[in-house]
Amino acid sequence: MDTLRRLAALASLGLLAALAAPGCASTAAPAGPPEAGRDESTAAYERIKGLAGSWKGTFSGGGETTVTWRVTSGGTSVEEVLFGGTPHEMITMYHLDGPRLLLTHYCAAGNQPTMVLGPGAGDGLLRFEFLRGTNMAPEDGHMHRAVMDLTEAGRVKSTWTFFEGGQAGHDAVIEVRPVR
């Protein structure tokens, strides 16, 4: 009988937690810049998924580079690898979070800024703005903004804006085309 009461108590606690969770989640306002709508975020995510494969091009820091996009996790995320196999290899993960499209950039600078897609992605320019970061203080250097230009078929031009001391520093521009 004692076991039956404990199970009933645990079930009641589980039910209360399940009922309370949606109320808590729906009252929290997302931080950061205005976000794109669900349809716009989903369409932008599908475009990023469509980049899957190896791409080659140039980097504004000098020289050639490769970028590889790979759809992973049952189609729920896209992995982008920049400078693969080098000491400066960086990974960016793209995924939907409800109505938002997020990216998290695992930077060679040792931090991980997360950015959210802003409105206006329907024009082929995906504009991501800083949302939060890990392994960093607010004044630490980090990628703060990214614009992915998908306006021309068979070309991706990404502009990443580095912030330091709370201000925009330099832009890193990567322009790539698919490897055929």
C-alpha positions as CSV (number, residue, x, y, z in Angstrom):
1,M,0.0,0.0,0.0
2,D,2.9,2.4,0.8
3,T,4.3,1.8,-2.7
4,L,1.0,2.6,-4.2
5,R,0.8,5.9,-2.4
6,R,4.3,6.9,-3.5
7,L,3.5,6.1,-7.1
8,A,0.3,8.2,-6.9
9,A,2.3,11.1,-5.3
10,L,4.9,10.9,-8.1
11,A,2.3,10.8,-10.8
12,S,0.6,13.9,-9.2
13,L,3.9,15.8,-9.2
14,G,4.6,14.8,-12.8
15,L,1.1,16.1,-13.8
16,L,1.6,19.4,-11.9
17,A,5.0,19.8,-13.6
18,A,3.5,19.1,-17.0
19,L,0.7,21.6,-16.4
20,A,3.0,24.3,-15.1
21,A,5.7,24.1,-17.8
22,P,3.7,25.4,-20.7
23,G,2.5,28.4,-18.6
24,C,6.1,29.2,-17.7
25,A,7.4,28.9,-21.2
26,S,4.6,31.0,-22.8
27,T,5.2,34.0,-20.5
28,A,8.9,34.2,-21.2
29,A,9.8,36.8,-23.8
30,P,12.7,35.9,-26.0
31,A,15.8,38.1,-25.6
32,G,17.6,39.8,-28.5
33,P,16.5,41.4,-31.7
34,P,13.1,41.0,-33.3
35,E,12.9,37.5,-34.8
36,A,11.7,36.3,-38.1
37,G,8.3,34.6,-38.3
38,R,8.0,30.8,-38.2
39,D,7.4,30.5,-42.0
40,E,10.3,32.8,-42.8
41,S,12.6,30.9,-40.4
42,T,11.6,27.5,-41.8
43,A,12.1,28.7,-45.3
44,A,15.6,30.1,-44.4
45,Y,16.4,26.8,-42.7
46,E,15.4,24.8,-45.7
47,R,17.7,27.0,-47.9
48,I,20.6,26.3,-45.6
49,K,19.8,22.6,-45.7
50,G,20.0,22.8,-49.5
51,L,23.7,23.9,-49.2
52,A,24.7,20.4,-48.1
53,G,28.1,19.5,-49.7
54,S,31.5,20.9,-50.1
55,W,32.1,24.5,-51.3
56,K,35.4,26.3,-52.2
57,G,36.3,29.9,-52.5
58,T,38.0,32.9,-50.8
59,F,38.4,34.4,-47.4
60,S,39.0,38.1,-46.8
61,G,41.8,37.2,-44.4
62,G,43.7,35.9,-47.4
63,G,43.8,32.8,-49.5
64,E,41.4,30.1,-50.3
65,T,39.0,28.2,-48.0
66,T,36.5,25.4,-48.1
67,V,33.2,25.3,-46.3
68,T,31.2,22.1,-45.8
69,W,27.5,21.9,-44.9
70,R,26.0,18.7,-43.6
71,V,22.5,18.0,-42.5
72,T,22.5,16.0,-39.3
73,S,20.4,14.9,-36.3
74,G,17.6,13.5,-38.4
75,G,17.3,16.8,-40.4
76,T,16.9,19.0,-37.3
77,S,20.3,20.7,-37.6
78,V,22.9,21.7,-40.2
79,E,26.6,21.7,-39.4
80,E,28.9,24.1,-41.2
81,V,32.6,23.5,-41.1
82,L,35.0,26.3,-42.0
83,F,38.7,25.8,-42.4
84,G,38.2,22.1,-41.8
85,G,41.3,20.2,-40.7
86,T,43.3,23.3,-39.8
87,P,44.1,24.8,-36.4
88,H,41.5,27.5,-37.1
89,E,38.7,25.0,-37.9
90,M,35.3,26.4,-36.8
91,I,31.9,24.9,-36.6
92,T,28.5,26.7,-36.9
93,M,25.3,24.8,-36.1
94,Y,22.0,26.0,-37.5
95,H,18.6,24.8,-36.0
96,L,15.0,25.9,-35.5
97,D,13.9,26.8,-32.0
98,G,10.1,27.1,-32.3
99,P,9.5,30.1,-34.6
100,R,13.2,31.1,-34.6
101,L,16.2,30.1,-36.6
102,L,19.3,30.1,-34.5
103,L,23.0,29.6,-35.2
104,T,25.7,28.8,-32.7
105,H,29.2,29.5,-33.8
106,Y,32.0,27.5,-32.2
107,C,34.8,30.0,-32.8
108,A,38.6,29.6,-32.8
109,A,38.5,32.6,-30.4
110,G,37.3,30.0,-27.8
111,N,33.7,31.3,-27.3
112,Q,30.3,30.3,-28.6
113,P,28.0,33.2,-29.7
114,T,24.4,32.3,-30.6
115,M,22.6,34.4,-33.1
116,V,19.0,34.6,-34.1
117,L,17.7,35.2,-37.7
118,G,16.1,38.7,-38.0
119,P,13.2,39.7,-40.2
120,G,13.5,40.1,-44.0
121,A,15.1,36.8,-44.9
122,G,12.7,36.4,-47.8
123,D,15.0,38.6,-49.9
124,G,17.8,35.9,-49.8
125,L,19.9,37.8,-47.2
126,L,19.8,35.9,-43.9
127,R,20.7,38.4,-41.2
128,F,21.6,36.9,-37.8
129,E,22.1,39.1,-34.7
130,F,23.7,38.3,-31.4
131,L,21.4,36.7,-28.9
132,R,23.8,35.3,-26.2
133,G,27.1,33.6,-25.8
134,T,29.1,31.3,-23.7
135,N,32.7,31.4,-22.5
136,M,32.8,35.2,-22.9
137,A,32.3,38.4,-21.0
138,P,30.4,41.2,-22.8
139,E,33.5,43.1,-23.7
140,D,35.4,40.0,-25.1
141,G,36.0,39.7,-28.8
142,H,33.3,37.6,-30.5
143,M,31.4,37.2,-33.7
144,H,28.3,39.3,-33.2
145,R,26.5,39.5,-36.5
146,A,26.4,37.3,-39.6
147,V,24.8,37.9,-43.0
148,M,24.5,35.0,-45.3
149,D,23.9,36.2,-48.9
150,L,22.0,33.5,-50.9
151,T,20.7,35.8,-53.6
152,E,22.7,34.2,-56.4
153,A,22.3,30.6,-57.3
154,G,25.5,28.5,-56.8
155,R,27.2,31.2,-54.6
156,V,27.2,31.8,-50.9
157,K,28.7,35.0,-49.5
158,S,28.9,35.2,-45.7
159,T,29.9,38.3,-43.8
160,W,30.8,37.8,-40.1
161,T,31.2,41.0,-38.0
162,F,33.6,40.7,-35.0
163,F,32.9,42.8,-32.0
164,E,35.4,43.8,-29.3
165,G,35.0,46.1,-26.4
166,G,31.3,46.4,-27.3
167,Q,31.9,47.8,-30.8
168,A,32.1,46.4,-34.3
169,G,35.6,45.7,-35.3
170,H,36.3,44.0,-38.6
171,D,34.3,41.9,-41.0
172,A,35.4,38.5,-42.2
173,V,34.0,37.8,-45.7
174,I,33.8,34.3,-47.1
175,E,32.6,33.7,-50.7
176,V,32.2,30.1,-51.9
177,R,30.9,28.1,-54.8
178,P,30.0,24.4,-54.9
179,V,32.9,21.9,-55.6
180,R,32.0,20.1,-58.8
